Amino acid sequence: MGQEVQSNKKILNNSEKIDFISECPAINCNNLKKYEWSHGKCGGKEWLNDEGYLICKACYQNGPLISWKFRCGEHSDFRETNKEKICEILSIAASIESGNRKFKARLLKAVANMLDDE
């Protein structure tokens, strides 16, 4: 389950979105089970857009993927995103959910830019 960081309605407009289904991207987690991620506060399923933002489908809370915290069946605490494996996870998630190579390229570029800006 993801935990939101901020709200920013502008990212909902004009961005392509996919369901966010992936293994746990949390730091110090080796769980390889694929999850359809849901928002920790309201339980809404999560979208991932081509700008690297997670968006709750129910309450529209959103923020940069690399800033979210995650918990899964392997750990009960919310943990920061593992920035070393996130591009691999995103590449796999985008391949499964979207046959659109341009979407995948935009997504990976956006996340790389976020990581560079840290």
MARZA-804808 format. One record per residue: residue number from 0; x, y, z of N, C-alpha, C in turn. Coordinates in Angstrom, 2 decimals. Atoms other than C-alpha are relative to their C-alpha. Layout:
BEGIN
<num = NUM; nxx = X; nyy = Y; nzz = Z; caxx = X; cayy = Y; cazz = Z; cxx = X; cyy = Y; czz = Z> .
...
//
This chain:
BEGIN
<num = 0; nxx = 0.84; nyy = -1.17; nzz = 0.00; caxx = 0.00; cayy = 0.00; cazz = 0.00; cxx = 0.88; cyy = 1.23; czz = 0.00> .
<num = 1; nxx = -0.76; nyy = -1.23; nzz = 0.07; caxx = 1.37; cayy = 3.38; cazz = -0.94; cxx = -0.47; cyy = 1.03; czz = 1.00> .
<num = 2; nxx = 0.33; nyy = -1.10; nzz = -0.89; caxx = 1.45; cayy = 6.43; cazz = 1.28; cxx = 0.25; cyy = 1.28; czz = -0.76> .
<num = 3; nxx = -0.12; nyy = -1.19; nzz = 0.82; caxx = 0.84; cayy = 9.81; cazz = -0.34; cxx = 1.01; cyy = 0.99; czz = 0.57> .
<num = 4; nxx = -0.95; nyy = -1.02; nzz = -0.39; caxx = 3.28; cayy = 12.68; cazz = -0.26; cxx = -0.61; cyy = 1.38; czz = -0.16> .
<num = 5; nxx = 0.56; nyy = -1.32; nzz = 0.26; caxx = 1.45; cayy = 15.64; cazz = -1.78; cxx = -1.19; cyy = -0.13; czz = -0.94> .
<num = 6; nxx = 1.09; nyy = -0.02; nzz = 0.95; caxx = -1.54; cayy = 16.63; cazz = -3.85; cxx = 0.29; cyy = 1.04; czz = -1.07> .
<num = 7; nxx = -0.30; nyy = -0.89; nzz = 1.11; caxx = -1.17; cayy = 18.20; cazz = -7.27; cxx = -0.91; cyy = -0.37; czz = -1.16> .
<num = 8; nxx = 1.01; nyy = 0.35; nzz = 1.00; caxx = -4.21; cayy = 18.15; cazz = -9.57; cxx = 0.50; cyy = 0.12; czz = -1.43> .
<num = 9; nxx = -0.43; nyy = -0.21; nzz = 1.38; caxx = -2.28; cayy = 19.34; cazz = -12.65; cxx = 0.51; cyy = -1.27; czz = -0.66> .
<num = 10; nxx = -0.56; nyy = 1.20; nzz = 0.59; caxx = -0.67; cayy = 15.94; cazz = -13.12; cxx = -1.09; cyy = -0.96; czz = -0.51> .
<num = 11; nxx = 1.09; nyy = 0.85; nzz = 0.47; caxx = -4.09; cayy = 14.38; cazz = -13.75; cxx = -0.37; cyy = 0.30; czz = -1.45> .
<num = 12; nxx = 0.38; nyy = -0.42; nzz = 1.34; caxx = -4.59; cayy = 16.31; cazz = -16.97; cxx = 1.11; cyy = -0.34; czz = -0.99> .
<num = 13; nxx = -0.92; nyy = 0.21; nzz = 1.12; caxx = -2.97; cayy = 15.30; cazz = -20.25; cxx = 1.16; cyy = -0.94; czz = 0.29> .
<num = 14; nxx = -1.06; nyy = 0.99; nzz = -0.22; caxx = -0.91; cayy = 12.47; cazz = -18.83; cxx = -0.59; cyy = -1.39; czz = -0.19> .
<num = 15; nxx = 0.42; nyy = 1.39; nzz = 0.18; caxx = -1.14; cayy = 8.82; cazz = -19.79; cxx = 0.24; cyy = -0.74; czz = 1.32> .
<num = 16; nxx = -0.09; nyy = 0.71; nzz = -1.27; caxx = -1.74; cayy = 6.50; cazz = -16.83; cxx = -0.16; cyy = -1.50; czz = -0.22> .
<num = 17; nxx = 0.18; nyy = 1.45; nzz = -0.03; caxx = -1.42; cayy = 2.78; cazz = -16.15; cxx = -0.28; cyy = -0.40; czz = 1.45> .
<num = 18; nxx = 0.13; nyy = 0.55; nzz = -1.34; caxx = -2.41; cayy = 0.66; cazz = -13.16; cxx = 1.40; cyy = -0.32; czz = 0.50> .
<num = 19; nxx = -1.34; nyy = 0.26; nzz = -0.54; caxx = 0.62; cayy = 0.43; cazz = -10.88; cxx = 0.02; cyy = -1.38; czz = 0.63> .
<num = 20; nxx = -0.12; nyy = 1.38; nzz = -0.45; caxx = 1.35; cayy = -3.28; cazz = -10.52; cxx = 1.49; cyy = -0.33; czz = -0.04> .
<num = 21; nxx = -1.44; nyy = 0.30; nzz = -0.05; caxx = 4.83; cayy = -4.24; cazz = -9.35; cxx = 0.33; cyy = -0.74; czz = 1.29> .
<num = 22; nxx = -0.51; nyy = 0.52; nzz = -1.27; caxx = 6.91; cayy = -5.98; cazz = -6.74; cxx = 0.18; cyy = 1.19; czz = 0.93> .
<num = 23; nxx = -0.15; nyy = -1.07; nzz = -0.98; caxx = 7.48; cayy = -3.98; cazz = -3.58; cxx = 1.25; cyy = 0.82; czz = -0.31> .
<num = 24; nxx = -1.15; nyy = -0.84; nzz = 0.30; caxx = 9.71; cayy = -1.01; cazz = -4.41; cxx = 0.66; cyy = 0.60; czz = 1.24> .
<num = 25; nxx = -0.53; nyy = -0.57; nzz = -1.25; caxx = 10.55; cayy = -0.36; cazz = -0.75; cxx = 1.45; cyy = -0.40; czz = 0.23> .
<num = 26; nxx = -1.38; nyy = 0.26; nzz = -0.38; caxx = 14.09; cayy = -0.15; cazz = 0.52; cxx = 0.05; cyy = -1.19; czz = 0.96> .
<num = 27; nxx = -0.21; nyy = 1.17; nzz = -0.86; caxx = 15.36; cayy = -3.33; cazz = 2.22; cxx = -1.16; cyy = -1.00; czz = -0.05> .
<num = 28; nxx = 1.05; nyy = 1.00; nzz = 0.19; caxx = 12.52; cayy = -5.45; cazz = 0.82; cxx = 0.35; cyy = -0.83; czz = -1.22> .
<num = 29; nxx = -0.32; nyy = 0.92; nzz = 1.09; caxx = 13.19; cayy = -8.52; cazz = -1.31; cxx = -1.22; cyy = -0.77; czz = -0.48> .
<num = 30; nxx = 1.23; nyy = 0.65; nzz = 0.39; caxx = 9.55; cayy = -9.49; cazz = -1.81; cxx = -0.20; cyy = 0.16; czz = -1.51> .
<num = 31; nxx = 0.16; nyy = -0.03; nzz = 1.45; caxx = 9.10; cayy = -10.40; cazz = -5.49; cxx = -1.45; cyy = -0.17; czz = -0.46> .
<num = 32; nxx = 1.41; nyy = 0.12; nzz = 0.34; caxx = 5.32; cayy = -10.83; cazz = -5.32; cxx = -0.48; cyy = 1.30; czz = -0.64> .
<num = 33; nxx = 0.55; nyy = -1.18; nzz = 0.66; caxx = 3.49; cayy = -8.47; cazz = -7.68; cxx = -1.27; cyy = 0.45; czz = 0.73> .
<num = 34; nxx = 1.16; nyy = -0.59; nzz = -0.66; caxx = 0.97; cayy = -6.13; cazz = -6.04; cxx = -0.66; cyy = 1.01; czz = -0.92> .
<num = 35; nxx = 0.72; nyy = -1.13; nzz = 0.57; caxx = -1.74; cayy = -3.92; cazz = -7.46; cxx = -0.12; cyy = 0.97; czz = 1.17> .
<num = 36; nxx = -0.17; nyy = -0.87; nzz = -1.16; caxx = -0.88; cayy = -1.05; cazz = -5.13; cxx = -1.25; cyy = 0.81; czz = 0.29> .
<num = 37; nxx = 1.14; nyy = -0.81; nzz = -0.44; caxx = -3.51; cayy = 0.77; cazz = -3.11; cxx = 0.48; cyy = 1.05; czz = 0.99> .
<num = 38; nxx = -0.30; nyy = -1.14; nzz = -0.86; caxx = -3.50; cayy = 4.02; cazz = -1.17; cxx = -0.20; cyy = -0.39; czz = 1.46> .
<num = 39; nxx = 0.04; nyy = 0.39; nzz = -1.41; caxx = -2.73; cayy = 3.49; cazz = 2.53; cxx = -1.11; cyy = 0.66; czz = 0.80> .
<num = 40; nxx = 1.03; nyy = -0.71; nzz = -0.77; caxx = -5.30; cayy = 6.06; cazz = 3.70; cxx = -1.42; cyy = -0.33; czz = -0.42> .
<num = 41; nxx = 1.39; nyy = 0.21; nzz = 0.42; caxx = -8.38; cayy = 5.44; cazz = 1.55; cxx = -0.23; cyy = -1.36; czz = -0.66> .
<num = 42; nxx = 0.14; nyy = 1.32; nzz = 0.61; caxx = -7.68; cayy = 2.05; cazz = -0.07; cxx = -0.20; cyy = 0.00; czz = -1.50> .
<num = 43; nxx = 0.16; nyy = -0.08; nzz = 1.45; caxx = -8.07; cayy = 3.33; cazz = -3.64; cxx = 1.21; cyy = -0.57; czz = -0.72> .
<num = 44; nxx = -1.09; nyy = 0.54; nzz = 0.82; caxx = -6.01; cayy = 1.60; cazz = -6.32; cxx = 0.82; cyy = 1.16; czz = -0.57> .
<num = 45; nxx = -0.93; nyy = -1.03; nzz = 0.45; caxx = -3.01; cayy = 3.48; cazz = -7.73; cxx = 0.23; cyy = -0.05; czz = -1.51> .
<num = 46; nxx = -0.47; nyy = -0.16; nzz = 1.36; caxx = -2.25; cayy = 4.78; cazz = -11.20; cxx = 1.46; cyy = 0.45; czz = 0.06> .
<num = 47; nxx = -1.32; nyy = -0.57; nzz = 0.22; caxx = 1.26; cayy = 5.54; cazz = -12.39; cxx = -0.09; cyy = 0.75; czz = -1.31> .
<num = 48; nxx = 0.08; nyy = -0.73; nzz = 1.27; caxx = 1.47; cayy = 8.30; cazz = -14.97; cxx = 1.37; cyy = 0.12; czz = -0.66> .
<num = 49; nxx = -1.23; nyy = -0.08; nzz = 0.78; caxx = 4.07; cayy = 9.01; cazz = -17.62; cxx = 0.96; cyy = 1.09; czz = 0.49> .
<num = 50; nxx = -0.86; nyy = -1.00; nzz = -0.61; caxx = 5.50; cayy = 11.83; cazz = -15.48; cxx = 0.64; cyy = -0.52; czz = 1.29> .
<num = 51; nxx = -0.59; nyy = 0.61; nzz = -1.19; caxx = 6.48; cayy = 9.41; cazz = -12.69; cxx = -0.74; cyy = 0.27; czz = 1.28> .
<num = 52; nxx = 0.82; nyy = -0.27; nzz = -1.18; caxx = 3.64; cayy = 10.30; cazz = -10.33; cxx = -0.94; cyy = -1.17; czz = 0.26> .
<num = 53; nxx = 1.05; nyy = 0.93; nzz = -0.40; caxx = 1.45; cayy = 7.88; cazz = -8.38; cxx = -1.24; cyy = 0.82; czz = 0.32> .
<num = 54; nxx = 1.27; nyy = -0.70; nzz = -0.18; caxx = -2.21; cayy = 8.88; cazz = -8.28; cxx = -1.02; cyy = -0.98; czz = 0.53> .
<num = 55; nxx = 1.06; nyy = 0.84; nzz = -0.54; caxx = -4.93; cayy = 7.40; cazz = -6.10; cxx = -1.24; cyy = 0.18; czz = -0.87> .
<num = 56; nxx = 1.19; nyy = -0.05; nzz = 0.85; caxx = -7.94; cayy = 6.51; cazz = -8.27; cxx = -1.24; cyy = 0.45; czz = 0.78> .
<num = 57; nxx = 1.18; nyy = -0.35; nzz = -0.80; caxx = -10.34; cayy = 7.18; cazz = -5.38; cxx = 0.01; cyy = 1.46; czz = 0.47> .
<num = 58; nxx = -0.04; nyy = -1.35; nzz = -0.58; caxx = -9.19; cayy = 10.42; cazz = -3.72; cxx = 0.92; cyy = 0.95; czz = -0.77> .
<num = 59; nxx = -0.90; nyy = -0.77; nzz = 0.87; caxx = -6.67; cayy = 11.63; cazz = -6.35; cxx = 1.22; cyy = 0.58; czz = 0.71> .
<num = 60; nxx = -1.25; nyy = -0.40; nzz = -0.66; caxx = -3.92; cayy = 12.15; cazz = -3.77; cxx = 1.14; cyy = -0.49; czz = -0.88> .
<num = 61; nxx = -1.06; nyy = 0.38; nzz = 0.93; caxx = -0.67; cayy = 12.05; cazz = -5.71; cxx = 1.33; cyy = 0.61; czz = 0.40> .
<num = 62; nxx = -1.33; nyy = -0.51; nzz = -0.22; caxx = 3.05; cayy = 12.64; cazz = -5.67; cxx = 1.02; cyy = -0.80; czz = -0.78> .
<num = 63; nxx = -1.04; nyy = 0.72; nzz = 0.74; caxx = 6.34; cayy = 11.62; cazz = -7.25; cxx = 0.22; cyy = -1.39; czz = 0.59> .
<num = 64; nxx = -0.19; nyy = 1.38; nzz = -0.44; caxx = 6.83; cayy = 7.86; cazz = -7.09; cxx = 1.19; cyy = -0.14; czz = 0.94> .
<num = 65; nxx = -1.21; nyy = 0.19; nzz = -0.80; caxx = 10.33; cayy = 8.19; cazz = -5.67; cxx = -0.13; cyy = 0.58; czz = 1.41> .
<num = 66; nxx = 0.21; nyy = -0.58; nzz = -1.33; caxx = 8.93; cayy = 10.14; cazz = -2.68; cxx = -1.00; cyy = -0.78; czz = 0.85> .
<num = 67; nxx = 0.99; nyy = 0.77; nzz = -0.73; caxx = 6.25; cayy = 7.62; cazz = -1.70; cxx = 0.67; cyy = -1.03; czz = 0.87> .
<num = 68; nxx = -0.45; nyy = 1.09; nzz = -0.86; caxx = 6.62; cayy = 5.02; cazz = 1.02; cxx = -0.95; cyy = -1.18; czz = -0.21> .
<num = 69; nxx = 0.76; nyy = 1.21; nzz = 0.29; caxx = 5.45; cayy = 1.43; cazz = 0.66; cxx = 0.09; cyy = -1.00; czz = 1.13> .
<num = 70; nxx = -0.04; nyy = 1.16; nzz = -0.88; caxx = 4.52; cayy = -1.54; cazz = 2.80; cxx = -0.68; cyy = -1.15; czz = -0.74> .
<num = 71; nxx = 0.55; nyy = 1.18; nzz = 0.66; caxx = 3.76; cayy = -5.08; cazz = 1.71; cxx = -0.13; cyy = -1.11; czz = 1.04> .
<num = 72; nxx = 0.16; nyy = 1.13; nzz = -0.90; caxx = 3.22; cayy = -8.53; cazz = 3.21; cxx = 1.27; cyy = -0.39; czz = 0.73> .
<num = 73; nxx = -1.28; nyy = 0.33; nzz = -0.64; caxx = 6.91; cayy = -8.74; cazz = 4.14; cxx = 0.40; cyy = 0.96; czz = 1.11> .
<num = 74; nxx = -0.32; nyy = -0.98; nzz = -1.06; caxx = 7.03; cayy = -5.62; cazz = 6.35; cxx = -1.24; cyy = 0.85; czz = 0.29> .
<num = 75; nxx = 1.20; nyy = -0.73; nzz = -0.40; caxx = 4.35; cayy = -3.77; cazz = 8.33; cxx = 0.22; cyy = 1.50; czz = 0.05> .
<num = 76; nxx = -0.30; nyy = -1.42; nzz = -0.04; caxx = 6.12; cayy = -0.42; cazz = 8.31; cxx = 0.07; cyy = 0.57; czz = -1.42> .
<num = 77; nxx = -0.16; nyy = -0.68; nzz = 1.28; caxx = 6.03; cayy = 2.13; cazz = 5.47; cxx = 1.47; cyy = 0.31; czz = -0.18> .
<num = 78; nxx = -1.42; nyy = -0.21; nzz = 0.29; caxx = 9.48; cayy = 2.28; cazz = 3.84; cxx = 0.16; cyy = 0.84; czz = -1.25> .
<num = 79; nxx = -0.31; nyy = -0.84; nzz = 1.16; caxx = 11.04; cayy = 4.71; cazz = 1.40; cxx = 0.23; cyy = -0.86; czz = -1.24> .
<num = 80; nxx = -0.22; nyy = 0.66; nzz = 1.28; caxx = 11.34; cayy = 3.81; cazz = -2.28; cxx = 1.48; cyy = -0.31; czz = -0.18> .
<num = 81; nxx = -1.36; nyy = 0.40; nzz = 0.31; caxx = 14.48; cayy = 1.88; cazz = -3.22; cxx = 0.35; cyy = 0.59; czz = -1.37> .
<num = 82; nxx = -0.29; nyy = -0.72; nzz = 1.23; caxx = 15.90; cayy = 4.24; cazz = -5.80; cxx = 0.93; cyy = -0.76; czz = -0.94> .
<num = 83; nxx = -0.90; nyy = 0.79; nzz = 0.85; caxx = 18.45; cayy = 1.70; cazz = -7.07; cxx = -0.76; cyy = -0.98; czz = -0.90> .
<num = 84; nxx = 0.71; nyy = 0.98; nzz = 0.82; caxx = 15.83; cayy = -0.76; cazz = -8.32; cxx = -1.27; cyy = 0.54; czz = -0.63> .
<num = 85; nxx = 1.27; nyy = -0.52; nzz = 0.47; caxx = 12.97; cayy = 1.59; cazz = -9.18; cxx = -0.11; cyy = 0.03; czz = -1.53> .
<num = 86; nxx = 0.09; nyy = -0.04; nzz = 1.47; caxx = 13.84; cayy = 1.99; cazz = -12.89; cxx = -0.26; cyy = -1.39; czz = -0.58> .
<num = 87; nxx = 0.26; nyy = 1.38; nzz = 0.44; caxx = 13.93; cayy = -1.80; cazz = -13.32; cxx = -1.46; cyy = -0.36; czz = 0.24> .
<num = 88; nxx = 1.39; nyy = 0.28; nzz = -0.33; caxx = 10.57; cayy = -2.13; cazz = -11.58; cxx = -0.94; cyy = 0.74; czz = -0.95> .
<num = 89; nxx = 0.86; nyy = -0.79; nzz = 0.88; caxx = 9.07; cayy = 0.67; cazz = -13.68; cxx = 0.02; cyy = -0.52; czz = -1.43> .
<num = 90; nxx = -0.10; nyy = 0.53; nzz = 1.35; caxx = 10.34; cayy = -0.79; cazz = -16.92; cxx = -0.86; cyy = -1.24; czz = -0.15> .
<num = 91; nxx = 0.81; nyy = 1.22; nzz = 0.02; caxx = 8.71; cayy = -4.11; cazz = -16.10; cxx = -1.49; cyy = 0.34; czz = 0.10> .
<num = 92; nxx = 1.40; nyy = -0.39; nzz = -0.19; caxx = 5.46; cayy = -2.48; cazz = -14.89; cxx = -0.55; cyy = 0.62; czz = -1.28> .
<num = 93; nxx = 0.45; nyy = -0.66; nzz = 1.22; caxx = 5.22; cayy = -0.32; cazz = -18.02; cxx = -0.14; cyy = -1.00; czz = -1.15> .
<num = 94; nxx = 0.07; nyy = 1.01; nzz = 1.06; caxx = 5.89; cayy = -3.32; cazz = -20.28; cxx = -1.24; cyy = -0.87; czz = 0.14> .
<num = 95; nxx = 1.16; nyy = 0.84; nzz = -0.26; caxx = 3.15; cayy = -5.37; cazz = -18.65; cxx = -1.29; cyy = 0.76; czz = -0.30> .
<num = 96; nxx = 1.24; nyy = -0.76; nzz = 0.07; caxx = 0.55; cayy = -2.61; cazz = -18.59; cxx = -0.20; cyy = 0.78; czz = -1.29> .
<num = 97; nxx = 0.13; nyy = -0.86; nzz = 1.17; caxx = 1.28; cayy = -0.68; cazz = -21.75; cxx = 0.92; cyy = -0.48; czz = -1.11> .
<num = 98; nxx = -0.83; nyy = 0.35; nzz = 1.14; caxx = 2.48; cayy = -1.69; cazz = -25.18; cxx = 0.63; cyy = 1.24; czz = -0.63> .
<num = 99; nxx = -0.44; nyy = -1.27; nzz = 0.53; caxx = 3.30; cayy = 1.97; cazz = -25.75; cxx = 1.45; cyy = 0.28; czz = 0.39> .
<num = 100; nxx = -1.42; nyy = -0.25; nzz = -0.29; caxx = 7.08; cayy = 2.37; cazz = -26.00; cxx = 0.26; cyy = 1.46; czz = 0.36> .
<num = 101; nxx = -0.19; nyy = -1.42; nzz = -0.32; caxx = 6.76; cayy = 6.18; cazz = -25.91; cxx = -0.38; cyy = 0.28; czz = 1.45> .
<num = 102; nxx = 0.39; nyy = -0.15; nzz = -1.40; caxx = 4.92; cayy = 5.96; cazz = -22.58; cxx = 1.15; cyy = -0.44; czz = 0.90> .
<num = 103; nxx = -1.09; nyy = 0.54; nzz = -0.81; caxx = 7.69; cayy = 3.80; cazz = -21.16; cxx = 1.22; cyy = 0.93; czz = -0.02> .
<num = 104; nxx = -1.14; nyy = -0.91; nzz = 0.12; caxx = 10.39; cayy = 6.16; cazz = -22.46; cxx = -0.23; cyy = 1.28; czz = 0.80> .
<num = 105; nxx = 0.32; nyy = -1.23; nzz = -0.76; caxx = 8.62; cayy = 9.24; cazz = -20.99; cxx = 0.08; cyy = -0.27; czz = 1.50> .
<num = 106; nxx = 0.01; nyy = 0.37; nzz = -1.42; caxx = 8.15; cayy = 7.47; cazz = -17.65; cxx = 1.42; cyy = -0.14; czz = 0.54> .
<num = 107; nxx = -1.36; nyy = 0.23; nzz = -0.48; caxx = 11.75; cayy = 6.32; cazz = -17.33; cxx = 0.82; cyy = 1.28; czz = -0.01> .
<num = 108; nxx = -0.70; nyy = -1.29; nzz = 0.06; caxx = 13.06; cayy = 9.74; cazz = -18.39; cxx = -0.43; cyy = 0.90; czz = 1.17> .
<num = 109; nxx = 0.50; nyy = -0.83; nzz = -1.10; caxx = 10.82; cayy = 11.51; cazz = -15.85; cxx = 0.58; cyy = -0.46; czz = 1.34> .
<num = 110; nxx = -0.52; nyy = 0.51; nzz = -1.27; caxx = 11.94; cayy = 9.25; cazz = -13.00; cxx = 1.52; cyy = 0.24; czz = 0.08> .
<num = 111; nxx = -1.45; nyy = -0.28; nzz = 0.01; caxx = 15.62; cayy = 9.59; cazz = -14.04; cxx = 0.26; cyy = 1.46; czz = 0.34> .
<num = 112; nxx = -0.14; nyy = -1.43; nzz = -0.32; caxx = 15.19; cayy = 13.38; cazz = -13.93; cxx = -0.27; cyy = 0.27; czz = 1.47> .
<num = 113; nxx = 0.30; nyy = -0.17; nzz = -1.43; caxx = 13.62; cayy = 13.15; cazz = -10.46; cxx = 1.20; cyy = -0.44; czz = 0.84> .
<num = 114; nxx = -1.15; nyy = 0.52; nzz = -0.75; caxx = 16.56; cayy = 11.06; cazz = -9.26; cxx = 1.20; cyy = 0.94; czz = -0.14> .
<num = 115; nxx = -1.09; nyy = -0.96; nzz = 0.21; caxx = 19.05; cayy = 13.54; cazz = -10.78; cxx = -0.18; cyy = 1.26; czz = 0.83> .
<num = 116; nxx = 0.28; nyy = -1.22; nzz = -0.73; caxx = 17.33; cayy = 16.42; cazz = -9.00; cxx = 0.15; cyy = -0.13; czz = 1.51> .
<num = 117; nxx = -0.11; nyy = 0.21; nzz = -1.45; caxx = 17.76; cayy = 14.87; cazz = -5.55; cxx = 1.35; cyy = 0.43; czz = 0.52> .
//
